[in-house]
């Protein structure tokens, strides 16, 4: 795979990436991950992996909460920016072939990352492999039912992002996690409509009532919290 491959798109725009991200989306994803999905998981003293760290926003938020963070991304420039921002440790690695030992992390956060891999199921399996028994994975990703509208927006030049975009269906995300040995704690939707349209206060009200039901399956993005099952040893 060369540096011109779609997987390296975000590394090629590393210097501009943060300024191209939509502030409303970034704020909402941070809140979903840390205020909702990890609300009952103290991060102080934990060893955390920020998988697909980008420019380091989630690494920085985790460090502020007391976690010891490893920032991983496929792009060298992205890892450099993330570690400089968050004072985290960095590893350049393909998430589908993680350069980490089995059961290395207490908590893993992967926000808007698996859709940029050729095989999201393989990415989730690798994340599960490096997660410790009883550890927690928090993952956000776009919902596959919105794949074609997003592609159309890219073709029309309404989105600044290109690269590999391989959205996962709600049911498939559940299936990939279970197949990887993870127990699903919660699965919710967010962004009832594209965040570029605004009406964020109304969107939060819609999410409050519908995010965890069938309505959540129709939302633009989804978040899942999964726990790695502890190994049960047979009685002697």
N, C-alpha and C positions, 0 to 999 in steps of 0.2 A: 504494500500500500504506500503510495507516494504522498508527499505533502500537498499535492493538488487534489487528493481524494476528498469527497464530500465530508468525511469524518473530521477533517482538519479545518473545515470552514471557520469555526469559531476561534481557532488559534490564529488564523490569518487576519481576523478582525479584532484581535485581542486588545489593541489600544483604543478601539472605538466601541467595543462591546457594551460596556456599562452605559454609555451615553445613548445607545440605540435601544436598550431595554426600556419598556414602558413602566414608569414609576408606580402606577396603580397595580400592575401585575406583580411587581417585585414586592411591594408592601403586603399584598394579599397572600402571596406564597410564604413570605416570612412568618406572617401571622398564623397561617394554616399549619405550618411545620412546628413552630416553637410554642405558640399560644394554645393551639388546639391538640395537635397530634402528640406533642411531647409535654403537655401540661402536667401529666402525672409521672413524668420521668425526670428526676433530678439529674442534671448533667455534670454537676461538680464532681471532679475526680474520675469521670468516665473517659475511656479511650474511644474517640469518635472518628469515623471516616466520613468525609465530605466527598462523595463520589460524583464526578463531573462538576468539579468545584468552580469552573468558570473563572470569574474575576474575584472570587473570594467572599462574596456577601454572606453566605451561609456559614462558611468557616469562621468569619469574624464574629457573627452572632453567637456561635457555639463557644468560641473562646471566651467571650464576655460572660457566658454563663458557667464558666469554670471547667469546660471540657478540654482534654488534651487532644488536639485535632490533627489528623493527617489529611491533607488536601490532595486529591488525585484527579488528574485529567489527562487526556491523550495529548494535549498540547503543551509544549515546554513554556511558551510565553504566558499561557493562562496560569500554569502552576506558579511561575515566578511572580505574577501579579497577585495571585491569591495569598501566597505565603508572605509577601511583603505587606499586604493589607492586614492580614489576620495574625501575624506572628505565629503561624502554624508551621508544621513540617510538610514538605511536599514530595510527591512521587509522580513521575511521568509514567503513565501506564494506561493501556487499553482496558476498559472495565470488563470486557469479555474474556480477558486473560490477565487478571489482576496480579500484580507483583506484590503479593502479601500472603502470609501464612494462613492456614486454616484457623478459624476461631480467634482472630486477632482483635476484634472490636466489640465493645459493649453496645454501641449505638451506631447506626449508619443512616445518613441522610443522603438521598439522591433526588434532587429537585430538577425536573425537566431535563433529564439526562438519557433515560433508556430509549426514548424515541430517536435519539441520534446515533443509535447502534444498529447494525444490520440484523441482529437477532436479540430482541428484548428478553426473550426467555433465557437465553444464555447469560445475559447480563445479570438478571435476577438470580440465577443459579450461582453465579460467582459471588454476588453480594451475600447470599445465604451461606456460602462456603466460608467466608472470612468473618462471619458474625458468630459471636460466642453463643453457647447454649443459654437460652433465656434472654438473649439480646434482642434489641428492637430495631427494626427497619422502618423508616418513614420515607415514602416514595411519592412524588407527584409527577404526573405526566398528562399530556393531552389525551382526550377521549377520541377513539377512532372515528366515531360518527361525525366528527368535525374535520376529518382529514381533507376531504375534497374542498370544502369552503376555504380552508387555510391554503391549500395549493393554488386555488384560484386567486386568492389575494396576493400570493407571491408572484404569480404570473402577471398580474395587473400592476405590480410594483407598489402595492399598498403595504407590504411588509419588507423590512430591511434585511430579513434573514433568508438564507438559502440552505445549503448543506443537506445532509441526510435527515429526513424526517419520516419516521416509521411509527405511526401512532398505534397504540394498543387498545383493543376493545375492553370494556369493563369486565366482562365475563372471562376474557383471556387473561387479564391481569390477576384475577383471583386464581385462575388455574395455574398460571406460572408460579405464583407464590406457594401454593399447596404442593405442587410438584417438586419444588425446591426444599421442602421440609419446613415451611413456615406456616404458622397458625395465624389466620387473619383476625385481628382485633377489631378494626373498623375500616370501612371503605366509604368514602364520601365524595360528593361532587362540589366543585366551586366554580365561580364565573358562570352564572346562568346564561349569559350572552357574552359576546366578545367584549373584553374590558375596554377596548378603544371607544365603545359607544357611551361610556360614562354611566350615570345613574348608579353610582357605587353604593349609596345608601339603600336604594331599593334592592340592589343585588344582594346585599347582606341580609335583608329581611327575607328574601326568597330563599336564600341558603339556610337560614335559621329553621325554616319549616320543611324544606324539601331535600336538603343536601344528603341526608342519610336514607332516603327512601327511593322510590322509582324515579322521582324527579331528578335526583342526583345523577342518574345514569344518562340523562340528556344534557348535562352541563358540559361546558367546554373542557374543563380540567377535572381530574380526579386525584384523590390522595388516598393512600392506603397505609395503615399501620399493621405490621406483622411481627410476630414474635417467633424466634427459633425455639423449637421444642427442646426441652432438656432431655438428655439421654437417660432413659430409664434402665437401670441395671436389674437383671433378674435376681430374685431373692436367692440367697444361698441355702 
